[in-house]
Each structure stands twice: as C-alpha cells, then as structure tokens.
Amino acid sequence: MDYWNVVENPTDSIYRQLIKVLCANSDQFYFVTRKELTYNREMLDQFHAYTIETYKTKKWANTITKGSPATVYVIEANRDTCKLLLQLSNSLYDWVAPNLPEDLTFIKNNFVWFTCTTHEEFGGFTIRSEYYRNLIHQIEGLKIEKEE
C-alpha cells in the first residue's frame, strides 16, 4: 500500500480535476459538521436526496476529537453530487465552516482512498493498486509526495 500526501492546496482547474477523479472512482464520500460550528443549512440541504446515512462520532479519517461528536454525512458519489462539489468550492481547503462542511473523504468498495483534514490543510491518498496510482498521477498540476 502506498500513501501520498497532497503538498499544495488544489485550486481552480486542479481542484476540478481532482474532484472529477475522486467522484468517478468512488461509491460514496462523506463530510462532517461539528456542533460548536455553524454551517450553511441551504448548502447541506442540497445533498439531502443523496444522503445514504448520517451518524455521530468522535472518530473519523485522521481525526479523534475529545469534544462533542461530529455528524458525518455519507453521500452517494454520482454525477449530481460531483457537480455540487464543483459548484460549491474552488479549492479543497475551502471545505470549512461556516460556508461548507469539513474533511471530504472518498470511499470505493468500503475502502477509504482519499482523506482530507481541512483545518490542518492535510489531504492524502491511500493507494493499493496500480490503477489508482496512475489515476492520481494523471491529475495535471496536483502536487503530491509519497510517504516513505
């Protein structure tokens, strides 16, 4: 298994390419909201029809919180939700309160292959096949670095 870190915030065309690759190669994604922060309710409502489940937890990809549990929104990855992700932001690390939920994470066949911890401006891939390794290297301008 390979681990690749995003070393520069993907913006504009790089962000659009990244989201398209993530959506096309994932079954679902999730983002989180925190009780102590406020969010744009209208934005969250746009994902309602595509929400598979919501649940509360203190632990999700790369995060364990000692505070209140977060609400995780698990969303179908499809053409419509991809379009929403592209319309709502122009940058990976724009996914932060109060405008957007946080910590976009993408999943294929119950395997988490992309995680983002927005406040820390950290994103990364967990790659277990040549197919996915090739995918991430085809995103023109995406600055990534392999963990040793």
PyMOL commands that set and color helices and strands:
alter all, ss='L'
color gray80, all
select helices_A, chain A and resi 12-24+41-45+48-50+79-88+92-94+118-120+130-137
alter helices_A, ss='H'
color red, helices_A
select strands_A, chain A and resi 2-6+28-34+51-57+59-60+63-64+70-76+102-108+111-117+122-127+144-146
alter strands_A, ss='S'
color yellow, strands_A
deselect
rebuild
show_as cartoon
